[in-house]
Every structure is written in structure tokens, then in C-alpha cells.
Amino acid sequence: MATSTQDITSSSTLENEAEIHVAASILMQLNHDYLQKQSSKGYVIGDEVASTPLLQVRQAHPSMKRKRADKTQDENSKGEKEDDSEQTLRHMLYYQDNTPEYPPEKIFIHDPDAMGDCSKPIRKQLTGSDVKKDQCRLMLGKKQVKKMMLDVLGETMKLGTEGIKVSVYGPDGEIYELEFKKWKVNSVLTSPEWKKFVTTYNLNKYCNFLTIWMFKHKRTRQICFAIDSTRFPVYKKLSNRIKKAAAFKNPN
């Protein structure tokens, strides 16, 4: 006797429903036995407490999903902290190719005969700590400072934490008095005057890039710095790829 596909499907459905009913009955009986056992021990179990395990089971998967989503979001935000775009790379290569060997004349407009021996320039992308109001310091790389000293002094010198007084010539020729000192493993230019420097030239993190020269003043023979500022449409830290390609070696 032939059996239709519809009959087979209906039979299978009924069997599944029966299995589900049996499983549900077993779970209900187990839960009932558990409650009786706890009650016999003197525990008071209300509806809210008894339902907690079920709530925990229901909430487990959404919680895991949220954690996975948060982790993914964190990973994405970490990736967004660096700029690795081709447009920014082009900007930085242009900046590298057009950085002058010596400070522009505008920097010495108030002191035209100031510059004696001068170092090769270094370039730095400003970060949050460089422009933070309560820190008042510009971080410079240890290796780059040593090279600048060799260019200007013919030797390196130990700064120490006390440091030395230096004059810093801004982009418009204004002169600021700062301290050039050791800070952990690097060197810094620091003093309340740096805060004024940041405000005067409207310096902001990431988009402002400084070109920095060290030179010896012709008359006083003291170490000085000349700083020029350039702005690009960059709103994150440069990626290692771009820093390497555009020769940014000082710390950001």
C-alpha cells in the first residue's frame, strides 16, 4: 500500500511534537522535585528566584553578542587611531620634499643676524601631550636631538633634568624663552612660554606639523631653536608606514 508524502510529513510532525511534549514534562517534573527538595530544607523559593536560572539562560546569548560587538568596536576604534591613507602619504611626501634646509627668513625678522651654525631640520606631528594646557612641553626624539647637537656643537652634551635656557624663534619671528632638558629617555622644550606658543600659532594635535632646527646664536653663542609650522588635513596619528616613508623618526 502506497503512502503519500503528505502522510509521512504529518506523521513526522506528530512524532516531533510528542517528543517535545515529553521533554517539557520531564523538565517540569525535575523543576518540581528540585523545589520540593529545597523547601524541605527550609529554603523559601519565590517565583522570582526560581525563574532566575531560566532568565540567565535566556540572557546568556544576547550578553555574549554584546561582548563580541563591543570587542569588534574596540578593535575598529583602535584601527581608527592611525591615518594610513594614500592622500595623507602624498601630503607627507610633499612636506618632506619641500622642507627647507635652513629656517626661512621670516623666522629671523626681528633678529636677522641670529643664526650661526645650524642643524638639519627634523619634522614632528603634534600630539595631544604637545598641546595640552597643563603640560607645557614639546617632546623631541633622543636620537634626533643628538644629531642636531653634532651638527651645531660638533659633540653631544648631557642635558640632565635641570636643563639649559634656550631661545625659541617662532614662525613670525617672535622669541620665546624655554628650557631644554631631559625628560625620561627623550628631550623636551618646556616652560609656561610653550603654552603661549601653542595659543599664538593656534597649534592643534595631528593636523599641525613642526619643522625644527637647532642653531647657535652668532652673538651669544647659545643654543637656540627655530620652529616653523605647517598644517595638513590630517586628524589622526600617522601610521608607521607613512612615518617610515616620509622619514618621521622623532616620537609623536
N, C-alpha and C positions, 0 to 999 in steps of 0.2 A: 504494500500500500504506500503510495507516494505521499510525502509530507511537504507542504508548501513552505517557502522561505519565511512567509509571514508567521506561520505557526511556530517555526523554530525560533524566530526573533522574540515572539511573545513568551515562549517557554523560558528562554534565556533571561528575559527581563524579570519574570516572576521569580526565578531562582535567585537572581541578584538581590531583589527586594527582600526575599526571605532571609538571605544571608545577612543583609544589613540589619533586619529586624532582630535576628538572633544576637548579633554583635552588640546592638544597642541594649538589649535586655541584659546581657552579661555585664556590660559596663554599669548599668543602673543597679544591678544586684551587688556588684563589687563596691560601688559607692555607698549603698545602703549598709552593707556589712561593715565597711570602714567607719561610718558614722556611729553605728551601734557600739562598736568596739571602743571608740573614743569616748562616747557617752558613758559607757560602763566604767571608764577610768576616772570619771569625774570631770571631764573637759566639757565646756559649753561651746558648741559649734553653731554659730548662726549661719544664715543664708549667705552673708557677705564673705565670711571666712571660707565656708565650704566651696564657694564658687571661685575663690582665688586661683587655684591651680588651673581651672579652665580659662580664666582671664589671662593668666600668664602664658598659656599655650597659644591663645588667640593673638596676644600682643607680641609674641616672640618674633614672628616673621617680619611685621612692619618695622620693629626696632632694628632688626638686622639690616633691613633695606635702608633705613635712615642712616645707620652707621656706614654702610657701603657708600651711600650718596655723599655723606659728609667727607669720607676719605677721598672720594673722587674729586669733590670740590676743593679740598685742601691741596691735592696734587695739582689740580688745574691752577689754583692761585699761586702755587709755588712756581709753576711754569710761567706765569704772567709777570713774575718779578724781574725778568730779564728781557731786554729787547734784542732779538736776533733777526730782525727784519732786513731784507736786502736794501730797502730805502735808507735805513739808518747806517748800514755798512757803507753805502755810497757817500752819505754825509760825512762820515768819519774819515774815509779815504780822501775826500776833498779837503777836509780840515788838515789832515796830515800833510798833503801835498802843498798846501798854501800857508803853512805855519812859517813865519819869517825866522831867519837865523838869529836876528838880533831884535831887541824891543823896538817898536815903532816910535817915531819921533814925538808923537803926541804924548807919550808917557813922560817925556823929559821937557815938556813945555815950560815948566817953572824952574827947571834946573838943567839947562841944555848941555852943560859940560860935566854932568854927574858920572856918566858911565866910563869906567876903566875896563879892566879885564872882565869878560862876560862868559857865562856858561852857555852851553847848548840848551835849548828850551825843553821843558817837559810839559806834557798836556794832562789835564786831570778833569774828569767828570765829577761835578759836585754831588755829594750825597747828603742825606738828612743831617748827619752829625756835623758836616762842614758849615751848615747854615742854621743850625739850632741855636736859638737865642741864649740858652743857658749854658752853652759850652764854649763859645767864642774861640774857636780854633780851626785852623786849616791843616788837615793831615797830609803829610808828604812821605813818599816812599824812602826807605832807608838806602837802598842801592842807588836810587836816582840822586839823592842828596850827596852821597859820596862822590858820584861822578861830577856833580856841579862843583863841589869843593875842589876836586882835582883840576877842573877847568879854570877856576878862579884863583885858587891858592897854590896849586901845584902839589898839594897834600891834603889829607883829611885831618879833621880835628874832632876831638871829643866834645860834644855839647854839654852833656850832663843834664840833670833835671833843673838846674838853675838857669841855664841857657845864657844867651847874649842879646843885647838890644840891637835891633836892626830897623832900618827904614824901608818901608814897602811903598813903592810907587804904583799908584792905581792907573786905570785906563785913561783917565783925563789929566794925569799929572799930579793929582793931589798926593801928599805924602802922609803915611800913617806909621806910627811908632809901635812896633810889636816886639815880642820876644821869640827868639828862635831857639828851641830847646828840644831835648829828647822826651819822647812820650812813649813809654813801653819800649817796643822794638823799633818804632819809627820816629820821625821828627815832626814837629808842628810849628806853625806860626800862630802865636796866641797872644791875646790881651783883649780888654774891652773894645779896643780900637777895631778889632776884626768884626765885631758886631756892627759897628758903624760902616765898615767897608761893605759888608753884605747888604745893609739897608741902602746905602748910597747908590750902589750899582744894581739894585734890585735882583740880587742873585737868588736863584732857586735850585733845588736839588734836581738832578738828572738833566734838565734842559740847558743849564749853563756849564760851559767848558772853559777852564782857565788855562792860559799859556803862561808859564812861569819861567823867569830867568833869574839866576843869581849873578850879581856883579860886584865888583869892588869900586867904591866911590873914589874918583880921581883925587879929590882933595883930602878927604878924611881917612882914606884907605880902609874904611869899614865895610863889612859885608852888607849888601843891600839886596832887595828883590824888586823886580819889575813884574807886574801882573796885568795881563790883558784878558778880556772876557769875550766869549763868543756864544751865541745862543742858537740851538737847533731844535726842531720839533721832536724831541726825544723825552719820553715820560717814564722811563724805567731804567734800571741799571743796564749797562751794555753787557751783552753776553761775552763769555770767554772767547768765542770765535771772533767776534768783532774786535775785542780788545787786542787779540793777538794779531789780527790782520792789519789793524791801524796803529800798532805799536803803543798801546796804552799799558805801560808797565808799572806805573805807580798805583798804590792802593786806592780803591774807591770807597 
